[in-house]
């Protein structure tokens, strides 16, 4: 299982795991597929911040990532 640190930016996470883009797009983060958006807002946006902005429950996000073989952790645990 791959581990994602939720304190990292979306840009860092997508650089490390490119398939995260499709997972997040499926959850309602459509703009992540736009390279310009990923390279600007993605550099300071974290998954929890984006979830709060889009009003997507973190439980739903964690479940989607777990179904794809990822484990989400807070602060590199």
Residue frames as qw, qx, qy, qz and C-alpha x, y, z in Angstrom:
[[0.000, 0.889, 0.457, 0.000, 0.00, 0.00, 0.00],
 [0.400, 0.401, -0.021, 0.824, 1.34, 3.44, -0.96],
 [0.316, -0.654, -0.476, 0.497, 1.29, 6.17, 1.68],
 [0.194, 0.665, 0.213, 0.689, 0.29, 9.78, 1.04],
 [0.318, -0.308, -0.430, 0.787, 1.21, 12.50, 3.53],
 [0.062, 0.817, 0.557, 0.134, -1.78, 14.88, 3.73],
 [0.261, -0.822, -0.028, 0.505, 0.47, 17.77, 4.77],
 [0.396, -0.142, 0.534, 0.733, 2.16, 17.71, 1.33],
 [0.361, 0.453, -0.089, -0.810, 0.86, 19.85, -1.52],
 [0.823, 0.397, 0.339, -0.226, -1.32, 18.32, -4.22],
 [0.495, 0.775, -0.380, -0.103, 1.47, 19.17, -6.69],
 [0.120, -0.556, 0.813, -0.121, 4.05, 17.15, -4.71],
 [0.664, 0.022, 0.695, -0.276, 1.68, 14.20, -4.33],
 [0.772, 0.576, 0.156, -0.219, 0.77, 14.13, -8.03],
 [0.310, 0.757, -0.572, -0.060, 4.43, 14.35, -9.00],
 [0.272, -0.375, 0.868, -0.178, 5.18, 11.32, -6.82],
 [0.366, 0.242, 0.896, -0.066, 2.02, 9.38, -7.78],
 [0.145, 0.095, -0.415, -0.893, 0.62, 10.54, -11.18],
 [0.261, -0.349, -0.849, -0.300, -2.43, 8.25, -10.90],
 [0.105, -0.445, -0.587, 0.668, -3.66, 10.42, -8.00],
 [0.166, 0.165, -0.216, -0.948, -4.86, 12.94, -10.60],
 [0.420, -0.173, -0.721, -0.524, -7.49, 10.49, -11.88],
 [0.344, -0.394, -0.792, 0.315, -8.57, 9.52, -8.34],
 [0.064, -0.397, -0.319, 0.858, -9.05, 13.17, -7.37],
 [0.248, 0.047, -0.441, -0.861, -10.80, 14.00, -10.65],
 [0.409, -0.287, -0.830, -0.248, -13.26, 11.20, -9.91],
 [0.292, -0.457, -0.658, 0.522, -13.96, 12.73, -6.50],
 [0.069, 0.912, 0.404, -0.008, -14.93, 16.11, -7.98],
 [0.313, -0.727, 0.219, 0.571, -11.57, 17.90, -8.22],
 [0.729, 0.598, 0.304, 0.135, -11.90, 18.39, -12.00],
 [0.196, 0.961, -0.196, 0.024, -9.46, 21.30, -12.20],
 [0.604, -0.564, 0.529, 0.190, -6.58, 19.07, -11.06],
 [0.786, 0.289, 0.469, 0.281, -6.43, 17.63, -14.59],
 [0.346, 0.920, 0.015, 0.182, -5.47, 21.09, -15.87],
 [0.774, 0.045, -0.202, 0.598, -1.63, 21.26, -15.78],
 [0.116, 0.572, -0.082, 0.808, -1.72, 25.04, -15.27],
 [0.612, -0.634, -0.032, -0.472, -3.93, 24.69, -12.20],
 [0.932, -0.252, -0.171, 0.197, -1.82, 21.85, -10.82],
 [0.649, 0.207, -0.146, 0.717, 1.35, 23.95, -11.23],
 [0.047, -0.532, 0.108, -0.839, -0.12, 27.06, -9.59],
 [0.643, -0.486, 0.106, -0.582, -2.81, 26.35, -6.99],
 [0.954, -0.084, -0.289, -0.006, -1.57, 22.78, -6.61],
 [0.525, 0.388, -0.480, 0.586, 1.73, 24.02, -5.18],
 [0.094, -0.288, 0.519, -0.799, 0.08, 25.35, -2.01],
 [0.755, -0.182, -0.061, -0.627, -3.18, 23.39, -1.88],
 [0.127, -0.213, 0.950, -0.189, -3.36, 20.24, 0.24],
 [0.287, -0.276, -0.859, -0.322, -5.98, 17.52, -0.09],
 [0.187, -0.541, -0.704, 0.421, -7.70, 18.53, 3.21],
 [0.035, 0.432, 0.044, -0.900, -7.81, 22.22, 2.15],
 [0.235, 0.055, -0.638, -0.731, -9.24, 21.27, -1.24],
 [0.246, -0.371, -0.895, -0.027, -11.80, 18.99, 0.40],
 [0.082, -0.546, -0.500, 0.667, -12.94, 21.83, 2.66],
 [0.124, 0.341, -0.235, -0.902, -13.22, 24.23, -0.29],
 [0.367, 0.004, -0.720, -0.589, -15.21, 21.74, -2.40],
 [0.640, -0.208, 0.356, -0.649, -17.18, 20.49, 0.62],
 [0.802, 0.146, -0.559, -0.149, -16.14, 16.88, -0.02],
 [0.759, -0.595, 0.192, -0.181, -16.00, 14.77, 3.18],
 [0.020, 0.660, -0.751, 0.009, -12.51, 13.49, 4.03],
 [0.657, -0.079, 0.723, -0.199, -14.03, 10.08, 4.80],
 [0.783, 0.567, 0.200, -0.161, -15.16, 9.81, 1.17],
 [0.352, 0.815, -0.460, -0.016, -11.67, 10.84, -0.03],
 [0.317, -0.498, 0.796, -0.133, -9.92, 8.35, 2.27],
 [0.777, 0.161, 0.575, -0.200, -12.23, 5.57, 1.10],
 [0.698, 0.705, -0.041, -0.120, -11.58, 6.35, -2.60],
 [0.175, 0.757, -0.626, 0.063, -7.81, 6.36, -2.05],
 [0.519, -0.310, 0.772, -0.197, -7.90, 3.14, 0.01],
 [0.835, 0.367, 0.358, -0.200, -9.86, 1.44, -2.80],
 [0.634, 0.741, -0.217, 0.054, -6.95, 2.33, -5.13],
 [0.883, -0.006, -0.260, 0.391, -4.26, 1.02, -2.75],
 [0.232, 0.545, -0.266, 0.761, -3.31, 4.23, -0.92],
 [0.509, -0.585, -0.533, 0.339, -3.15, 5.05, 2.77],
 [0.071, 0.789, 0.020, 0.610, -3.61, 8.70, 3.78],
 [0.636, -0.402, -0.430, 0.498, -1.68, 9.90, 6.83],
 [0.110, -0.985, -0.081, -0.108, -1.38, 13.20, 8.67],
 [0.156, -0.909, 0.384, -0.040, 2.11, 14.70, 8.73],
 [0.470, 0.559, -0.683, 0.020, 4.17, 11.75, 7.48],
 [0.674, -0.389, 0.517, -0.357, 3.19, 9.18, 10.12]]
